[in-house]
């Protein structure tokens, strides 16, 4: 039936009964959870006739909509002669802070289950119990109520009638959306070479519930070729939602443009973009509590109205749109975008909302995931981003400062901070005179100290925030993340400490994120990892959690060798040879732009190398306009830099930039906006402690550790930088690769086919 609205008990209860303000991040972290371990421990105490995890379901017809509400109640207690619905909640807060009315959502969930049970049984009353469990101590606190059949019927009608306007809006939107999708044609006159193949690969991946790794060249239109078949799958009922995941703002904008293009051709879809909190915060302070922010104060009292308003009026829920409605309804724009993500047909956001255990959208139920596709753009970036997401560091200096701050204020926080600081001192002495020390296994004693610290910090923070609480809150979050990562720690991790004078940093470093990436995505309907530079494919498939049965697509380039002139200058750019290389690099740049004036980007492996060449270039280049990438450029500075590259420029413009930086991928300078790219070096990451740990790990697992740690990530930067040049079938230009290693077989095998017909600069 088309008019069926299926909703889990928890989602219905939260929609109607969530109220109040966004609290400080601390209160969010210490909120009630549904920890399965604690649930099982409570359920083990049930009597013989009691039943755990009881599936309950009800159908209610309301205003021509058929509501199917279902869920699992934690316990059905039958042993004492009465019938009791038991709802279990665990919390890290002390139970003295929990009272009967701490969270109306919990009672609402339990009463939903009670109503469902009474529907199926000839009973007039039923008991309801909330069981709260303190996660650390195991202490239990219970509250009980008795409800009659008529009370529960009235309660359910209140829930349904409150939820119905939203449900009706979603239902009517779905009808118009699906009709628009059925009419939608590919939004260009024809497919480019390779686009149809990529679109077909993505569609089959969705149809089969598979994982796809697609290497598709820059310039063919990967974004529309992945989104369009996903949209079609929604119209056919195969999917309900699309997540378009990116690493950078530029690729998020490309995703927005693709959906807007289809909207111009008749598509009616709700598409939300999640922008980072620090960029959209109206107060620019990021303090999410009613004391500091009027948009957090009473947020949950206003959010349902804001969602109904924006979804009833808009389709493209990008940053300006969300900010407009957030301001109108006085709600936090960041939290607003997260709430909209659960309602939208498509979500454009950073990788971390799916893959990062600290950030992920946890209210996505498995049932929703089974109807959702992940489109992971520029997927090569997810390898190192994954390492960052699944790693955790903790610093001595914070506990030393907390020890000083809380000496007279809180004995528990003082002692806990002192114990951790003392442990760091012990590590420092153990390492002397070395600056690093690698541990062969998890330090359980340290993890226990961190756990104790979080307990004491929680109790202190629950008293309220003051001038000294900011450090305690930040350190608490670091400690929570440490404990979260410690549960993932296995042989794919390594634990090490870095010592710099009195400071000690301990880090759980994820060497191989592949398993965790695969686990984060496994409950979704399908996953498509795509990039112009998934090369070598075996490496990226391995590092992104691929398996033998996954699909692989190689899309040939639609461009010809005649479009770019490639040259290699066999010059050593290794660290100890860089001084000698400066003059030849400047000479090559000068000769190139004199013979072919135009707009050029020259990429360097580091700012230091860039500045050394820039110094000589500035003395010899005369009046040739030159612009330079600065470190930490904001969006406006980045835009100003790119705006200098215009096809109408008279003469030559040279841009100095860093390989792997904001200008070496994700930018689109078509036609004569860019006439040449020069890449200095082979992009290898700087030799360092962590990279060597990665190298040794993969060598131990039977792979080429040096290639995994250095060569493949480095050459990916080169391919991305060179890919800025040819963006369409009419683009032409020059690519110069400066390094003698480009003449070695290993490096040549990693170059695109179109680059292999090169000349050599003597």
TAQUI-V470892 format. One record per backbone hydrogen bond with DSSP energy under -1.0 kcal/mol. NH is the residue of the N-H (numbers start at 1). CO is the residue of the C=O. Records with the same first field share a line. If there is no record, write none. Layout:
NH=CO / CO
This chain:
5=66
7=68
9=70
12=8
13=9
14=10
15=11
16=12
17=13
18=14
22=296
27=24
28=24
29=25
30=26
31=28
33=90
39=35
40=36
41=37
42=38
43=39
44=40
45=42
46=43
50=47
51=76
53=74
54=73
56=71
58=69
60=67
62=65
65=62
66=3
67=60
68=5
69=58
70=7
71=56
73=54
75=86
76=51
77=84
81=78
84=77
85=127
86=75
87=129
89=131
90=33
91=133
97=94
98=95
102=99
106=103
108=104
109=105
110=106
111=107
112=108
113=109
114=110
115=111
116=112
117=113
118=114
119=115
123=121
126=147
127=83
128=145
129=85
130=143
131=87
132=141
133=89
134=139
135=91
138=134
141=132
143=130
145=128
147=126
149=124
152=148
153=149
154=150
155=151
156=152
157=153
158=154
159=155
160=156
161=157
162=158
163=159
164=160
167=163
168=164
169=165
170=166
171=167
172=168
173=169
174=170
175=171
176=172
177=173
178=174
179=175
180=176
181=177
182=178
183=179
195=192
198=194
199=195
200=196
201=197
202=198
203=199
204=200
205=201
206=202
207=203
208=204
210=205
212=527
213=551
214=529
215=553
216=531
220=217
225=221
226=222
227=223
228=224
231=227
232=228
233=229
234=230
235=231
236=232
237=234
238=233
239=233
240=371
241=371
242=345
243=373
244=347
245=375
246=349
252=248
253=249
254=250
255=251
256=252
257=253
258=254
259=255
260=256
261=257
262=258
263=259
264=260
266=263
267=262
271=315
272=346
273=317
274=348
279=276
280=276
281=277
289=287
292=289
293=289
297=293
299=296
300=20
302=299
303=299
306=302
307=303
308=304
309=305
310=306
311=307
312=308
314=310
317=271 / 315
318=316
322=318
323=319
324=320
325=321
326=322
327=323
328=324
329=325
331=326
332=295
336=332
337=333
338=334
339=335
340=336
341=337
344=340
345=270
346=270
347=242
348=272
349=244
351=246
353=350
354=351
355=351
356=352
360=356
361=353
362=360
364=361
369=365
370=366
371=368
372=369
373=241
374=526
375=243
376=528
377=245
379=530
381=378
382=379
383=380
385=381
386=382
387=383
388=384
389=385
390=386
391=388
392=508
394=506
396=504
400=396
401=397
402=398
403=399
404=400
405=401
406=402
410=406
414=410
415=411
416=412
417=413
418=414
419=415
420=416
421=417
422=418
423=419
424=420
425=421
426=422
427=423
428=424
429=425
430=426
431=427
432=428
434=431
437=497
439=495
444=442
447=443
448=444
449=445
450=446
451=447
452=448
453=449
454=450
455=451
456=452
457=453
458=454
459=455
460=456
461=457
462=458
463=460
464=461
469=466
473=469
474=470
475=471
476=472
477=473
478=474
479=475
480=476
481=477
482=478
483=479
484=480
485=481
486=482
487=483
488=485
493=490
494=509
496=507
497=437
498=505
499=435
500=503
503=500
505=498
506=394
507=496
508=392
509=494
511=492
512=492
517=513
518=514
519=515
520=516
521=517
524=521
525=369 / 372
526=372
527=210
528=374
529=212
530=376
531=214
535=533
540=536
541=537
542=538
543=539
544=540
545=542
546=541
550=547
551=211
553=213
555=215
563=560
565=733
567=735
568=759
569=737
571=569
577=574
578=575
581=577
585=581
586=582
587=583
588=584
589=585
590=586
591=587
592=588
593=589
594=590
595=591
596=592
600=653
601=676
602=655
603=678
604=657
610=606
611=607
612=608
613=609
614=610
615=611
616=612
617=613
618=614
620=616
621=617
624=621
627=654
629=656
638=634
639=635
640=636
641=637
642=638
643=639
645=642
646=644
649=646
653=598
654=625
655=600
656=627
657=602
659=604
661=658
664=661
673=670
674=671
675=599
676=599
677=734
678=601
679=736
680=603
681=738
692=688
693=689
694=690
695=691
696=692
697=693
698=694
699=695
700=696
701=697
702=699
703=698
705=703
708=704
709=705
710=706
711=706
712=707
714=710
715=711
716=712
717=713
718=714
719=715
720=716
721=717
722=718
723=719
724=721
725=722
731=728
733=563
734=675
735=565
736=677
737=567
738=679
739=569
740=571
742=739
743=740
744=741
748=744
749=745
751=748
755=752
756=753
758=756
759=566
761=568
